[in-house]
Amino acid sequence: MRYLKRILQYRSIGLLLIIILFATFMSITQSGFLTSINIFGMLYSISVNAIIAGAMTSLFVSGGFDMSVGSTLGFCGIMVALLMKWGIPVPMAIIIVLIIGACLGAIMGYIIAHLGINPFIVTLAGWFMIGSLIFIAGKGSSISGVPNSFSSIASYKIAGVPSIIVVSIVFIIIFEILLQKNKLFRQNFYIGSNEKAATLVGIKVKKVKLINYILTSLMAAVAGILLTSRFAAAYNVAGTENAFQIITAVIIGGASLKGGKGSVIGTFLGLIFVALLYDALVLYKVNILWNKIFIGFILIIAVLIDTKIQKRSQLIRR
């Protein structure tokens, strides 16, 4: 038990053990769990969120927060479809939408970092406003009829694996390396732990915060483009739950709501856990209306665990 407690002190290892046990239980009790259709379905669901998850983790480590990524994902998905429908070439449409995503992040990042407004309020407002732009741009309907050259991007296979899954894994690896090894990204830990102290030692806090929000929105734009490519259409409901799923995964993966803690690998494991939970609800034929209740319950448990760990850390420091 002593060794088990030591292992479980590392959130990622404990979460990995839970995932293995959960997956083993599912494979024993549900014959449809290990089918290729089900596995790829889960991978697809994880991949879209995983593209954003690395940047979101970096943002959380700095003490930031972003509720707007789901709306940004949906809006960028609509815009790339609209631009191509208006005759803009595929590469140009993608570049324009990536710029739009980065600009949305820059606006919110500037308001938060330079004007000092609470990130929850700013990004919640962004969620509402960008969400409204989805319906304004698409005139309340979905957009189909994208070129074949675009729709084939997400389905193109690399070594037998769809490119959208490969891209998500690549971004997870990149952001994990950046957060652990890169000097600029490592500064997020100092900012999240003690912003005033970080400023006093010469860290350009406002600049780092701005970069975090730009990257998070940019990754949401990438996810929106690939999601539209995957379905060969842009849906006005795309991104509705993504922000909540990603935030849940980030917290489950060990990031602190107060900042200063977190890892991209932990977040990725959190995404897998959330995907497994959704999959279990489907396989056990639980009414879909209960999904959000279960995810909300898991989020509360994760926050309670984080709060308990924070209090224990403070006692140890004293």
C-alpha positions in Angstrom: 0.0 0.0 0.0 2.9 2.3 0.7 4.3 1.9 -2.8 0.8 2.2 -4.3 0.4 5.6 -2.5 3.7 6.8 -3.8 2.8 5.8 -7.4 -0.6 7.5 -7.1 1.1 10.8 -6.0 2.1 11.2 -9.6 -1.2 12.1 -11.2 -0.3 10.9 -14.7 0.7 7.4 -13.5 -2.4 7.1 -11.3 -4.6 8.2 -14.3 -2.9 5.7 -16.6 -3.6 2.9 -14.2 -7.2 3.9 -14.0 -7.5 4.0 -17.8 -5.9 0.5 -18.1 -8.3 -0.9 -15.5 -11.3 0.9 -17.0 -10.4 -0.3 -20.6 -9.8 -3.9 -19.3 -13.2 -3.9 -17.6 -14.9 -2.5 -20.8 -13.2 -5.1 -23.0 -14.5 -7.9 -20.7 -18.0 -6.7 -20.3 -18.6 -5.2 -23.8 -17.9 -7.2 -26.9 -18.1 -4.1 -29.1 -15.4 -2.2 -27.2 -12.4 -3.6 -29.0 -13.8 -3.5 -32.5 -11.9 -1.3 -35.0 -15.0 0.9 -35.5 -15.3 1.7 -31.8 -11.5 2.2 -31.4 -11.2 4.6 -34.4 -14.4 6.4 -33.2 -12.7 7.1 -29.9 -9.5 8.2 -31.6 -11.4 10.6 -33.8 -13.2 12.1 -30.8 -9.9 12.5 -28.9 -7.9 13.9 -31.9 -10.0 17.1 -32.3 -9.6 18.0 -28.7 -6.0 16.8 -28.5 -5.0 19.4 -31.2 -6.1 22.2 -28.7 -5.2 20.4 -25.5 -1.4 21.2 -25.6 -1.9 24.9 -25.9 -4.8 24.8 -23.3 -2.5 23.1 -20.8 0.2 25.7 -21.3 -2.5 28.4 -20.7 -3.7 26.6 -17.5 -0.1 26.3 -16.2 0.2 30.1 -16.5 -3.0 30.6 -14.5 -5.1 31.3 -17.5 -8.4 30.0 -18.7 -10.3 29.9 -22.0 -14.0 29.1 -22.4 -14.1 30.3 -26.0 -12.1 27.5 -27.8 -15.3 25.6 -28.7 -16.9 28.6 -30.4 -13.6 29.4 -32.1 -13.4 25.9 -33.4 -17.0 26.1 -34.8 -16.5 29.6 -36.3 -13.3 28.7 -38.0 -14.9 25.5 -39.4 -17.8 27.6 -40.8 -15.5 30.3 -42.2 -13.1 27.9 -44.1 -16.2 26.2 -45.7 -17.7 29.7 -46.6 -14.4 31.0 -48.1 -14.1 27.9 -50.4 -17.7 28.2 -51.4 -17.0 31.8 -52.4 -14.2 30.6 -54.7 -11.2 31.1 -52.5 -8.5 28.5 -53.3 -8.1 25.8 -50.5 -4.6 26.8 -49.3 -5.6 30.5 -49.2 -8.8 29.7 -47.3 -6.9 27.7 -44.7 -4.3 30.5 -44.2 -7.0 33.2 -43.8 -8.9 31.1 -41.2 -5.7 30.4 -39.3 -5.1 34.2 -39.2 -8.7 34.7 -38.0 -8.2 32.2 -35.2 -4.9 33.8 -34.1 -6.5 37.3 -34.2 -9.4 36.1 -32.0 -6.9 34.8 -29.5 -4.8 38.0 -29.7 -7.9 40.2 -28.9 -8.8 38.2 -25.8 -5.2 37.8 -24.8 -4.7 41.6 -25.0 -7.8 42.3 -22.9 -6.7 39.8 -20.3 -3.0 40.5 -20.2 -2.9 44.3 -20.8 -6.3 45.4 -19.4 -6.2 43.0 -16.5 -9.8 41.7 -16.9 -10.6 38.3 -15.4 -9.9 35.5 -18.1 -13.1 33.7 -17.2 -15.2 36.7 -17.9 -13.4 37.6 -21.1 -13.4 34.2 -22.6 -17.0 33.5 -21.5 -18.0 36.7 -23.4 -15.9 35.4 -26.3 -17.8 32.1 -26.2 -21.1 34.0 -26.5 -20.0 36.4 -29.2 -18.1 34.0 -31.4 -20.9 31.5 -31.0 -23.3 34.1 -32.4 -20.9 34.7 -35.3 -21.2 31.0 -36.2 -25.0 31.5 -36.9 -24.5 34.9 -38.5 -21.8 33.7 -40.9 -23.6 30.5 -41.7 -27.1 32.1 -41.7 -28.2 29.5 -39.2 -27.5 26.5 -41.3 -24.7 24.1 -42.0 -22.4 24.5 -45.1 -21.6 21.6 -47.4 -20.1 21.2 -50.9 -16.5 21.7 -50.0 -13.9 20.7 -52.6 -12.7 17.1 -52.7 -9.1 18.3 -52.3 -10.1 19.8 -48.9 -12.3 17.0 -47.6 -9.4 14.5 -48.3 -7.0 16.3 -45.9 -8.4 14.8 -42.7 -9.0 11.3 -44.2 -5.6 11.0 -45.9 -3.8 8.1 -44.3 -0.2 8.1 -43.0 1.0 4.6 -42.4 -2.6 3.5 -42.3 -3.6 6.1 -39.7 -5.9 9.0 -40.7 -3.9 12.3 -40.8 -6.2 14.1 -38.3 -5.1 11.5 -35.6 -1.4 11.8 -36.6 -1.6 15.6 -36.5 -3.1 15.5 -33.0 -0.4 13.2 -31.7 2.3 15.4 -33.3 0.9 18.5 -31.5 0.7 16.7 -28.2 4.4 15.8 -28.5 5.4 19.3 -29.6 3.6 21.0 -26.8 4.9 18.5 -24.2 8.5 19.2 -25.3 7.9 23.0 -25.4 6.3 23.1 -21.9 9.1 20.9 -20.4 12.2 22.1 -22.3 11.6 25.5 -24.0 12.6 28.6 -22.0 9.6 30.7 -23.0 7.1 28.0 -22.3 8.8 27.1 -19.0 8.1 30.6 -17.8 4.4 29.7 -17.6 5.1 27.6 -14.5 6.7 30.7 -12.7 3.8 33.0 -13.8 1.2 30.5 -12.6 3.0 29.9 -9.3 3.6 33.6 -8.5 2.9 36.3 -11.1 4.4 39.1 -9.1 7.6 37.2 -8.4 7.8 36.3 -12.1 7.5 40.0 -13.0 10.2 41.0 -10.5 12.7 38.5 -12.0 12.3 39.9 -15.4 9.8 37.6 -17.1 7.6 39.4 -19.6 4.3 38.2 -18.1 2.0 40.1 -20.5 3.9 38.9 -23.6 3.8 35.2 -22.4 0.1 35.4 -21.6 -0.7 37.0 -25.0 1.2 34.2 -26.8 -0.7 31.6 -24.8 -4.1 32.9 -25.9 -3.0 33.3 -29.5 -1.7 29.7 -29.6 -4.9 28.3 -28.0 -7.1 30.0 -30.5 -4.8 29.1 -33.4 -5.0 25.5 -32.4 -8.8 25.8 -32.2 -8.7 27.1 -35.7 -6.6 24.1 -36.8 -9.1 21.7 -35.1 -12.0 23.5 -36.8 -10.5 23.2 -40.2 -9.7 19.5 -39.8 -13.2 18.8 -38.4 -14.8 20.4 -41.4 -12.5 18.4 -43.7 -13.4 15.2 -41.9 -17.1 15.7 -42.4 -16.8 17.5 -45.8 -19.2 20.1 -44.2 -19.3 22.7 -41.5 -22.0 22.3 -38.9 -23.2 25.2 -36.7 -23.2 23.0 -33.6 -19.6 22.0 -34.0 -17.5 22.8 -30.9 -20.5 23.1 -28.6 -19.0 20.7 -26.0 -15.3 20.8 -26.9 -14.3 23.5 -24.5 -15.8 21.7 -21.5 -14.3 18.3 -22.5 -10.8 19.9 -22.9 -11.0 21.8 -19.6 -12.2 18.7 -17.9 -9.3 16.7 -19.3 -6.8 19.4 -18.4 -7.9 19.3 -14.7 -8.2 15.5 -14.6 -4.7 15.4 -16.1 -3.2 17.3 -13.1 -3.3 21.0 -14.1 -4.2 23.3 -11.2 -6.9 25.9 -11.5 -4.6 28.3 -9.7 -1.8 27.7 -12.2 1.8 26.6 -11.7 1.1 22.9 -12.4 0.3 20.6 -15.4 1.6 18.5 -18.1 0.5 17.9 -21.7 0.8 14.1 -21.3 -1.5 14.3 -18.2 -4.0 16.2 -20.3 -3.8 13.7 -23.1 -4.5 10.9 -20.6 -7.4 13.0 -19.3 -8.8 13.2 -22.9 -8.6 9.4 -23.1 -10.4 9.0 -19.8 -13.2 11.3 -20.9 -13.5 9.5 -24.3 -13.7 6.1 -22.4 -16.4 7.5 -20.2 -18.4 8.7 -23.2 -17.9 5.4 -24.9 -19.0 3.4 -21.9 -22.2 5.4 -21.7 -22.9 4.6 -25.4 -22.1 0.9 -25.1 -24.1 0.5 -22.0 -27.0 2.3 -23.8 -27.3 5.0 -21.2 -29.6 7.9 -22.3 -27.5 10.5 -24.0 -29.1 13.2 -21.9 -27.1 11.8 -18.9 -23.7 12.4 -20.6 -23.2 15.9 -19.3 -24.2 14.9 -15.8 -21.5 12.2 -15.7 -18.9 14.6 -17.2 -19.9 17.3 -14.7 -19.6 14.9 -11.8 -16.1 13.8 -12.9 -15.1 17.4 -13.3 -16.2 18.2 -9.7 -14.3 15.2 -8.4 -11.2 16.3 -10.3 -11.5 19.8 -8.8 -12.0 18.4 -5.3 -8.8 16.3 -5.7 -6.9 19.3 -7.0 -8.1 21.4 -4.0 -7.1 18.7 -1.6 -3.7 18.4 -3.1 -3.2 22.2 -3.0 -4.1 22.3 0.7 -1.7 19.4 1.5 1.1 21.2 -0.4 0.5 24.4 1.5 0.6 22.5 4.8 3.9 20.8 3.8 5.5 24.2 2.9 4.5 25.6 6.3 
